[in-house]
């Protein structure tokens, strides 16, 4: 994979899933479920007046 460069600078690629830190042990933990619920609820609230979703 190649990255666009600006003045000869190419940013490093993002970390792989093996390089990312995880402090709760599993992405499907109770904490993750609660975070997803907060995200979903906030999107529902933000989009409540839209008629295209």
N, CA, C and O atoms as CSV, one atom per row, in Angstrom:
chain,resi,resn,atom,element,x,y,z
A,1,UNK,N,N,0.845,-1.163,0.000
A,1,UNK,CA,C,0.000,0.000,0.000
A,1,UNK,C,C,0.894,1.230,0.000
A,1,UNK,O,O,1.875,1.295,0.741
A,2,UNK,N,N,0.553,2.197,-0.829
A,2,UNK,CA,C,1.347,3.416,-0.862
A,2,UNK,C,C,0.537,4.570,-0.277
A,2,UNK,O,O,-0.693,4.574,-0.320
A,3,UNK,N,N,1.247,5.530,0.261
A,3,UNK,CA,C,0.619,6.699,0.861
A,3,UNK,C,C,1.021,7.927,0.075
A,3,UNK,O,O,2.144,8.014,-0.423
A,4,UNK,N,N,0.106,8.880,-0.039
A,4,UNK,CA,C,0.427,10.131,-0.707
A,4,UNK,C,C,1.470,10.867,0.120
A,4,UNK,O,O,1.414,10.872,1.349
A,5,UNK,N,N,2.410,11.482,-0.561
A,5,UNK,CA,C,3.453,12.200,0.169
A,5,UNK,C,C,3.324,13.692,-0.087
A,5,UNK,O,O,2.814,14.118,-1.124
A,6,UNK,N,N,3.782,14.459,0.851
A,6,UNK,CA,C,3.795,15.908,0.764
A,6,UNK,C,C,5.222,16.352,0.999
A,6,UNK,O,O,5.760,16.165,2.090
A,7,UNK,N,N,5.829,16.927,0.006
A,7,UNK,CA,C,7.237,17.348,0.084
A,7,UNK,C,C,8.148,16.199,0.510
A,7,UNK,O,O,9.064,16.384,1.311
A,8,UNK,N,N,7.889,15.027,-0.027
A,8,UNK,CA,C,8.742,13.884,0.260
A,8,UNK,C,C,8.421,13.172,1.571
A,8,UNK,O,O,9.054,12.167,1.896
A,9,UNK,N,N,7.449,13.677,2.327
A,9,UNK,CA,C,7.102,13.045,3.600
A,9,UNK,C,C,5.915,12.124,3.395
A,9,UNK,O,O,4.888,12.537,2.856
A,10,UNK,N,N,6.049,10.901,3.815
A,10,UNK,CA,C,4.944,9.954,3.789
A,10,UNK,C,C,4.670,9.543,5.233
A,10,UNK,O,O,5.578,9.070,5.916
A,11,UNK,N,N,3.439,9.712,5.709
A,11,UNK,CA,C,3.150,9.340,7.093
A,11,UNK,C,C,3.286,7.831,7.285
A,11,UNK,O,O,3.107,7.062,6.341
A,12,UNK,N,N,3.599,7.418,8.494
A,12,UNK,CA,C,3.697,5.985,8.745
A,12,UNK,C,C,2.310,5.343,8.666
A,12,UNK,O,O,1.308,6.010,8.928
A,13,UNK,N,N,2.242,4.084,8.315
A,13,UNK,CA,C,0.941,3.428,8.261
A,13,UNK,C,C,0.344,3.315,9.669
A,13,UNK,O,O,1.084,3.308,10.653
A,14,UNK,N,N,-0.977,3.228,9.770
A,14,UNK,CA,C,-1.596,3.084,11.086
A,14,UNK,C,C,-1.216,1.740,11.701
A,14,UNK,O,O,-0.834,0.814,10.986
A,15,UNK,N,N,-1.319,1.632,13.029
A,15,UNK,CA,C,-0.964,0.373,13.685
A,15,UNK,C,C,-1.955,-0.737,13.316
A,15,UNK,O,O,-3.122,-0.482,13.020
A,16,UNK,N,N,-1.464,-1.942,13.343
A,16,UNK,CA,C,-2.343,-3.084,13.090
A,16,UNK,C,C,-3.103,-3.407,14.372
A,16,UNK,O,O,-2.813,-2.841,15.426
A,17,UNK,N,N,-4.054,-4.296,14.286
A,17,UNK,CA,C,-4.832,-4.644,15.478
A,17,UNK,C,C,-3.964,-5.292,16.554
A,17,UNK,O,O,-4.290,-5.221,17.739
A,18,UNK,N,N,-2.867,-5.919,16.149
A,18,UNK,CA,C,-1.964,-6.526,17.130
A,18,UNK,C,C,-1.153,-5.475,17.882
A,18,UNK,O,O,-0.676,-5.732,18.988
A,19,UNK,N,N,-0.995,-4.295,17.289
A,19,UNK,CA,C,-0.201,-3.241,17.915
A,19,UNK,C,C,-1.036,-2.294,18.778
A,19,UNK,O,O,-0.480,-1.520,19.557
A,20,UNK,N,N,-2.358,-2.346,18.647
A,20,UNK,CA,C,-3.218,-1.464,19.424
A,20,UNK,C,C,-3.356,-1.983,20.849
A,20,UNK,O,O,-3.467,-3.186,21.088
A,21,UNK,N,N,-3.345,-1.044,21.781
A,21,UNK,CA,C,-3.501,-1.412,23.184
A,21,UNK,C,C,-4.972,-1.589,23.522
A,21,UNK,O,O,-5.834,-0.888,22.991
A,22,UNK,N,N,-5.239,-2.505,24.386
A,22,UNK,CA,C,-6.600,-2.752,24.834
A,22,UNK,C,C,-6.554,-2.939,26.349
A,22,UNK,O,O,-5.940,-3.888,26.836
A,23,UNK,N,N,-7.193,-2.046,27.093
A,23,UNK,CA,C,-7.087,-2.121,28.544
A,23,UNK,C,C,-8.202,-2.926,29.203
A,23,UNK,O,O,-8.144,-3.193,30.403
A,24,UNK,N,N,-9.209,-3.313,28.437
A,24,UNK,CA,C,-10.299,-4.063,29.054
A,24,UNK,C,C,-10.289,-5.548,28.694
A,24,UNK,O,O,-11.185,-6.284,29.107
A,25,UNK,N,N,-9.311,-5.991,27.947
A,25,UNK,CA,C,-9.161,-7.406,27.664
A,25,UNK,C,C,-9.926,-7.903,26.459
A,25,UNK,O,O,-9.451,-8.790,25.750
A,26,UNK,N,N,-11.095,-7.353,26.212
A,26,UNK,CA,C,-11.898,-7.799,25.087
A,26,UNK,C,C,-12.713,-6.635,24.568
A,26,UNK,O,O,-13.223,-5.830,25.347
A,27,UNK,N,N,-12.837,-6.543,23.259
A,27,UNK,CA,C,-13.632,-5.440,22.740
A,27,UNK,C,C,-15.126,-5.702,22.909
A,27,UNK,O,O,-15.932,-4.802,22.674
A,28,UNK,N,N,-15.506,-6.886,23.302
A,28,UNK,CA,C,-16.905,-7.203,23.519
A,28,UNK,C,C,-17.231,-7.293,25.000
A,28,UNK,O,O,-18.057,-8.104,25.419
A,29,UNK,N,N,-16.580,-6.459,25.782
A,29,UNK,CA,C,-16.810,-6.454,27.217
A,29,UNK,C,C,-18.074,-5.654,27.540
A,29,UNK,O,O,-18.674,-5.041,26.657
A,30,UNK,N,N,-18.464,-5.667,28.794
A,30,UNK,CA,C,-19.607,-4.884,29.241
A,30,UNK,C,C,-19.354,-3.400,29.006
A,30,UNK,O,O,-20.263,-2.651,28.649
A,31,UNK,N,N,-18.105,-2.986,29.213
A,31,UNK,CA,C,-17.740,-1.584,28.983
A,31,UNK,C,C,-17.934,-1.217,27.519
A,31,UNK,O,O,-18.468,-0.151,27.211
A,32,UNK,N,N,-17.511,-2.083,26.624
A,32,UNK,CA,C,-17.667,-1.820,25.192
A,32,UNK,C,C,-19.145,-1.732,24.819
A,32,UNK,O,O,-19.535,-0.851,24.054
A,33,UNK,N,N,-19.962,-2.623,25.344
A,33,UNK,CA,C,-21.401,-2.590,25.065
A,33,UNK,C,C,-22.010,-1.277,25.528
A,33,UNK,O,O,-22.832,-0.695,24.819
A,34,UNK,N,N,-21.620,-0.798,26.712
A,34,UNK,CA,C,-22.141,0.470,27.227
A,34,UNK,C,C,-21.695,1.646,26.353
A,34,UNK,O,O,-22.472,2.566,26.097
A,35,UNK,N,N,-20.445,1.610,25.900
A,35,UNK,CA,C,-19.954,2.674,25.025
A,35,UNK,C,C,-20.716,2.687,23.703
A,35,UNK,O,O,-21.056,3.752,23.187
A,36,UNK,N,N,-20.981,1.511,23.162
A,36,UNK,CA,C,-21.744,1.433,21.917
A,36,UNK,C,C,-23.162,1.953,22.115
A,36,UNK,O,O,-23.705,2.629,21.240
A,37,UNK,N,N,-23.763,1.643,23.256
A,37,UNK,CA,C,-25.119,2.135,23.538
A,37,UNK,C,C,-25.142,3.659,23.623
A,37,UNK,O,O,-26.075,4.288,23.124
A,38,UNK,N,N,-24.131,4.259,24.247
A,38,UNK,CA,C,-24.049,5.720,24.326
A,38,UNK,C,C,-23.933,6.310,22.925
A,38,UNK,O,O,-24.602,7.293,22.608
A,39,UNK,N,N,-23.094,5.720,22.091
A,39,UNK,CA,C,-22.937,6.191,20.719
A,39,UNK,C,C,-24.250,6.085,19.947
A,39,UNK,O,O,-24.665,7.044,19.296
A,40,UNK,N,N,-24.892,4.954,20.014
A,40,UNK,CA,C,-26.148,4.740,19.294
A,40,UNK,C,C,-27.223,5.701,19.776
A,40,UNK,O,O,-27.944,6.281,18.966
A,41,UNK,N,N,-27.336,5.875,21.093
A,41,UNK,CA,C,-28.343,6.793,21.641
A,41,UNK,C,C,-28.085,8.228,21.205
A,41,UNK,O,O,-29.025,8.958,20.890
A,42,UNK,N,N,-26.816,8.640,21.183
A,42,UNK,CA,C,-26.508,10.011,20.782
A,42,UNK,C,C,-26.792,10.225,19.293
A,42,UNK,O,O,-27.254,11.295,18.898
A,43,UNK,N,N,-26.519,9.218,18.473
A,43,UNK,CA,C,-26.831,9.336,17.048
A,43,UNK,C,C,-28.344,9.362,16.822
A,43,UNK,O,O,-28.837,10.142,16.007
A,44,UNK,N,N,-29.072,8.521,17.534
A,44,UNK,CA,C,-30.537,8.546,17.434
A,44,UNK,C,C,-31.080,9.929,17.781
A,44,UNK,O,O,-31.975,10.440,17.108
A,45,UNK,N,N,-30.532,10.528,18.833
A,45,UNK,CA,C,-30.961,11.852,19.258
A,45,UNK,C,C,-30.607,12.908,18.213
A,45,UNK,O,O,-31.433,13.761,17.889
A,46,UNK,N,N,-29.400,12.856,17.692
A,46,UNK,CA,C,-28.959,13.834,16.702
A,46,UNK,C,C,-29.729,13.713,15.387
A,46,UNK,O,O,-29.926,14.709,14.690
A,47,UNK,N,N,-30.156,12.526,15.053
A,47,UNK,CA,C,-30.827,12.272,13.774
A,47,UNK,C,C,-32.347,12.226,13.887
A,47,UNK,O,O,-33.014,11.904,12.904
A,48,UNK,N,N,-32.911,12.533,15.035
A,48,UNK,CA,C,-34.355,12.356,15.220
A,48,UNK,C,C,-35.198,13.201,14.258
A,48,UNK,O,O,-36.310,12.799,13.916
A,49,UNK,N,N,-34.694,14.371,13.809
A,49,UNK,CA,C,-35.453,15.221,12.910
A,49,UNK,C,C,-35.180,14.934,11.439
A,49,UNK,O,O,-35.774,15.574,10.572
A,50,UNK,N,N,-34.314,14.006,11.147
A,50,UNK,CA,C,-33.991,13.689,9.751
A,50,UNK,C,C,-35.023,12.709,9.196
A,50,UNK,O,O,-35.550,11.860,9.915
A,51,UNK,N,N,-35.293,12.847,7.921
A,51,UNK,CA,C,-36.239,11.932,7.297
A,51,UNK,C,C,-35.560,11.002,6.283
A,51,UNK,O,O,-36.230,10.245,5.580
A,52,UNK,N,N,-34.229,11.066,6.214
A,52,UNK,CA,C,-33.504,10.239,5.243
A,52,UNK,C,C,-32.796,9.057,5.896
A,52,UNK,O,O,-32.083,8.314,5.221
A,53,UNK,N,N,-32.980,8.880,7.177
A,53,UNK,CA,C,-32.328,7.735,7.858
A,53,UNK,C,C,-33.377,6.869,8.507
A,53,UNK,O,O,-33.046,5.859,9.128
